[in-house]
Amino acid sequence: MELPEFPPGLSARVELTVTDADTAQALGSGDVPVLATPRVLALAEAATVAATARHLPGGLTTVGVRAEISHLAPTPVGRQVHALATLGKAEGRKLHFEVVVRQGETLVAEVLVERMMLDRQRFIEKAIS
């Protein structure tokens, strides 16, 4: 499998307007009506996927294998947040991202995400066998 080279600094940004479905109450991670930590993680991963998507040749994909999250500030329903993922380093098949989630100027979360490049079809076959 020929691996593409990903330069450090590769980045992508994704946005989310928080809805009731994104809250800790809805996702079962708490009982407050603010952006849930699992949804913050999903947003961070979406940003890492967006950063690599244009650069992956056909047949390859990335999957999340490790994440470390610091959820620092609450975000109420109706507010918009954005996640900016930046590739810190690539080590063979491993990609190490730093993701910052903000609501305006407020730092909502910092997330470290490790993704692994792999053959999409083999991964799917292994998962269903």
Beta strands, then each sheet from edge to edge (+ up, - down):
strand 1: 11-17
strand 2: 60-71
strand 3: 80-91
strand 4: 94-103
strand 5: 106-119
sheet 1: 1+ 3- 4+ 5- 2+
end
